[in-house]
Amino acid sequence: MIKYLLFTGIVCLATNAQAQDIKTLRNINASQGTTYLDLQHGDTVSSNRHWDIALFKTTLSVNEPAILLHAKFEELVKAPDAPYQTDSDTLKAIPTGSGKGWYQYNMEEHTITPLPDKVIVLKVDDQTFIKLQIESYYKDGKPWEAGAYYTLRYAILH
């Protein structure tokens, strides 16, 4: 079963896979300023409301404890017990820089490509976790289009 939802200019594609409600957000514009996402409600929000993750160009900020894993998104069905990190004034929970976090920068083509099998897990509360994977950094998923237009998929883990 596939459902299409439209809110605040972002298309959300929801599918059921292995009893997980996987949602996809497309063309989240993080090119001009920070965009805040409330993944529990599947929407962009202002910074003064509850948010889970914020995007600005290639930098990710988290409002929840998080961990970056090398894992297959589809196969991750339970949140790991590993130590989760929070953002601090000097260090991000999700590392920044080419090859250090979620993406690789190609110096010849000047493109950003999400690293395969990189999954972010956010600890929303003691019983709820959200897994998230960045699929594309470019508008409509095309590297010749504008950058910092994220496509990501996520699912709530219990």
DRENDO-1510 file (C-alpha; in Angstrom, 1 decimal, always signed):
<recs>
REC; n; res; u; v; w
REC; 1; MET; +0.0; +0.0; +0.0 .
REC; 2; ILE; +1.4; +3.4; -1.0 .
REC; 3; LYS; +0.1; +6.7; +0.3 .
REC; 4; TYR; +1.0; +10.2; -0.9 .
REC; 5; LEU; +0.7; +13.1; +1.5 .
REC; 6; LEU; +1.5; +16.8; +0.7 .
REC; 7; PHE; +2.4; +19.2; +3.4 .
REC; 8; THR; +4.4; +22.5; +3.4 .
REC; 9; GLY; +5.5; +21.8; -0.1 .
REC; 10; ILE; +7.2; +18.5; +0.8 .
REC; 11; VAL; +5.9; +15.2; -0.7 .
REC; 12; CYS; +5.8; +12.3; +1.8 .
REC; 13; LEU; +5.6; +8.8; +0.4 .
REC; 14; ALA; +4.7; +6.2; +3.0 .
REC; 15; THR; +5.0; +2.5; +2.5 .
REC; 16; ASN; +4.8; -0.6; +4.7 .
REC; 17; ALA; +7.9; -2.8; +4.7 .
REC; 18; GLN; +8.4; -5.5; +7.3 .
REC; 19; ALA; +5.8; -4.0; +9.6 .
REC; 20; GLN; +7.6; -0.6; +9.5 .
REC; 21; ASP; +5.9; +2.5; +8.4 .
REC; 22; ILE; +8.7; +4.0; +6.2 .
REC; 23; LYS; +8.2; +7.6; +5.1 .
REC; 24; THR; +10.1; +9.6; +2.5 .
REC; 25; LEU; +10.4; +13.3; +2.5 .
REC; 26; ARG; +11.5; +14.9; -0.7 .
REC; 27; ASN; +13.0; +18.3; -1.6 .
REC; 28; ILE; +13.5; +19.6; +1.9 .
REC; 29; ASN; +15.1; +23.0; +1.2 .
REC; 30; ALA; +18.0; +23.5; +3.5 .
REC; 31; SER; +20.0; +25.8; +1.2 .
REC; 32; GLN; +19.1; +29.2; +2.5 .
REC; 33; GLY; +18.7; +28.6; +6.3 .
REC; 34; THR; +18.2; +25.9; +8.8 .
REC; 35; THR; +15.2; +23.7; +8.3 .
REC; 36; TYR; +13.8; +21.9; +11.4 .
REC; 37; LEU; +12.0; +18.6; +11.1 .
REC; 38; ASP; +9.6; +17.0; +13.6 .
REC; 39; LEU; +9.8; +13.4; +12.3 .
REC; 40; GLN; +7.2; +12.0; +14.8 .
REC; 41; HIS; +4.6; +14.2; +13.0 .
REC; 42; GLY; +6.3; +14.2; +9.6 .
REC; 43; ASP; +6.5; +17.9; +9.1 .
REC; 44; THR; +8.8; +20.9; +9.0 .
REC; 45; VAL; +8.5; +23.2; +12.0 .
REC; 46; SER; +9.9; +26.5; +13.3 .
REC; 47; SER; +12.8; +26.4; +15.7 .
REC; 48; ASN; +10.6; +27.4; +18.7 .
REC; 49; ARG; +8.5; +24.2; +18.3 .
REC; 50; HIS; +9.6; +20.6; +19.1 .
REC; 51; TRP; +12.0; +19.3; +16.4 .
REC; 52; ASP; +14.1; +16.1; +16.0 .
REC; 53; ILE; +16.7; +17.0; +13.4 .
REC; 54; ALA; +17.7; +20.2; +11.7 .
REC; 55; LEU; +19.3; +20.5; +8.2 .
REC; 56; PHE; +21.5; +23.3; +6.9 .
REC; 57; LYS; +23.5; +22.7; +3.7 .
REC; 58; THR; +25.5; +19.6; +4.7 .
REC; 59; THR; +25.3; +20.0; +8.5 .
REC; 60; LEU; +22.9; +18.0; +10.5 .
REC; 61; SER; +21.9; +19.1; +14.1 .
REC; 62; VAL; +20.0; +16.9; +16.4 .
REC; 63; ASN; +17.6; +17.8; +19.2 .
REC; 64; GLU; +17.6; +14.2; +20.5 .
REC; 65; PRO; +20.5; +11.8; +21.4 .
REC; 66; ALA; +21.6; +10.2; +18.1 .
REC; 67; ILE; +24.1; +7.7; +16.6 .
REC; 68; LEU; +25.4; +7.3; +13.1 .
REC; 69; LEU; +25.6; +3.6; +12.1 .
REC; 70; HIS; +27.0; +1.7; +9.2 .
REC; 71; ALA; +23.9; -0.5; +8.5 .
REC; 72; LYS; +21.4; -1.4; +5.9 .
REC; 73; PHE; +18.2; +0.7; +6.5 .
REC; 74; GLU; +15.8; -2.1; +5.6 .
REC; 75; GLU; +17.6; -4.6; +7.9 .
REC; 76; LEU; +17.7; -2.2; +11.0 .
REC; 77; VAL; +14.6; -3.2; +12.9 .
REC; 78; LYS; +15.7; -2.6; +16.4 .
REC; 79; ALA; +17.6; +0.4; +17.8 .
REC; 80; PRO; +21.1; -0.5; +19.1 .
REC; 81; ASP; +22.1; -0.2; +22.7 .
REC; 82; ALA; +25.3; +1.7; +21.6 .
REC; 83; PRO; +26.1; +5.1; +23.2 .
REC; 84; TYR; +24.0; +7.9; +21.7 .
REC; 85; GLN; +25.5; +11.4; +21.4 .
REC; 86; THR; +24.0; +14.9; +21.7 .
REC; 87; ASP; +25.2; +18.0; +19.9 .
REC; 88; SER; +27.4; +20.3; +22.0 .
REC; 89; ASP; +28.8; +23.8; +21.3 .
REC; 90; THR; +31.9; +22.3; +19.8 .
REC; 91; LEU; +30.9; +18.9; +18.5 .
REC; 92; LYS; +28.0; +17.5; +16.4 .
REC; 93; ALA; +26.5; +14.1; +17.2 .
REC; 94; ILE; +26.4; +13.5; +13.4 .
REC; 95; PRO; +30.0; +14.3; +12.2 .
REC; 96; THR; +30.4; +16.8; +9.4 .
REC; 97; GLY; +32.9; +16.7; +6.5 .
REC; 98; SER; +33.4; +14.5; +3.5 .
REC; 99; GLY; +33.7; +10.8; +4.5 .
REC; 100; LYS; +33.3; +11.6; +8.2 .
REC; 101; GLY; +29.5; +11.5; +8.5 .
REC; 102; TRP; +26.7; +10.8; +6.1 .
REC; 103; TYR; +28.2; +12.0; +2.7 .
REC; 104; GLN; +31.2; +12.0; +0.4 .
REC; 105; TYR; +32.3; +15.1; -1.5 .
REC; 106; ASN; +33.6; +14.5; -5.1 .
REC; 107; MET; +36.1; +17.3; -5.7 .
REC; 108; GLU; +36.2; +16.7; -9.5 .
REC; 109; GLU; +32.5; +17.0; -10.0 .
REC; 110; HIS; +31.8; +19.1; -6.9 .
REC; 111; THR; +28.9; +16.8; -5.9 .
REC; 112; ILE; +27.7; +15.5; -2.5 .
REC; 113; THR; +26.7; +11.9; -2.4 .
REC; 114; PRO; +25.2; +10.2; +0.6 .
REC; 115; LEU; +27.3; +7.3; +1.8 .
REC; 116; PRO; +25.7; +3.9; +1.3 .
REC; 117; ASP; +24.5; +2.1; +4.4 .
REC; 118; LYS; +24.7; +5.1; +6.7 .
REC; 119; VAL; +21.7; +5.3; +9.0 .
REC; 120; ILE; +21.1; +7.8; +11.8 .
REC; 121; VAL; +19.1; +6.6; +14.8 .
REC; 122; LEU; +17.5; +9.2; +17.1 .
REC; 123; LYS; +16.5; +8.4; +20.6 .
REC; 124; VAL; +13.2; +10.2; +21.0 .
REC; 125; ASP; +12.4; +8.7; +24.4 .
REC; 126; ASP; +13.2; +5.5; +26.3 .
REC; 127; GLN; +10.9; +3.4; +24.1 .
REC; 128; THR; +10.9; +5.2; +20.8 .
REC; 129; PHE; +13.7; +5.6; +18.3 .
REC; 130; ILE; +13.6; +6.9; +14.7 .
REC; 131; LYS; +15.9; +5.6; +12.0 .
REC; 132; LEU; +16.7; +7.9; +9.2 .
REC; 133; GLN; +18.7; +7.7; +5.9 .
REC; 134; ILE; +19.6; +10.5; +3.5 .
REC; 135; GLU; +18.9; +9.4; +0.0 .
REC; 136; SER; +19.8; +12.5; -2.0 .
REC; 137; TYR; +21.2; +16.0; -1.4 .
REC; 138; TYR; +19.9; +17.5; -4.7 .
REC; 139; LYS; +16.5; +18.7; -5.8 .
REC; 140; ASP; +14.5; +15.9; -7.3 .
REC; 141; GLY; +17.4; +13.6; -6.6 .
REC; 142; LYS; +19.4; +15.0; -9.6 .
REC; 143; PRO; +22.9; +16.1; -9.0 .
REC; 144; TRP; +22.7; +18.8; -11.7 .
REC; 145; GLU; +19.8; +20.5; -9.8 .
REC; 146; ALA; +20.1; +22.8; -6.8 .
REC; 147; GLY; +21.9; +21.4; -3.7 .
REC; 148; ALA; +20.7; +21.2; -0.1 .
REC; 149; TYR; +17.3; +19.9; -1.2 .
REC; 150; TYR; +17.3; +16.7; +0.9 .
REC; 151; THR; +15.4; +13.5; +0.2 .
REC; 152; LEU; +15.3; +11.2; +3.2 .
REC; 153; ARG; +13.5; +8.3; +4.5 .
REC; 154; TYR; +12.7; +7.3; +8.1 .
REC; 155; ALA; +10.7; +5.0; +10.3 .
REC; 156; ILE; +9.9; +4.8; +13.9 .
REC; 157; LEU; +11.4; +1.9; +15.8 .
REC; 158; HIS; +9.8; +0.7; +19.0 .
</recs>
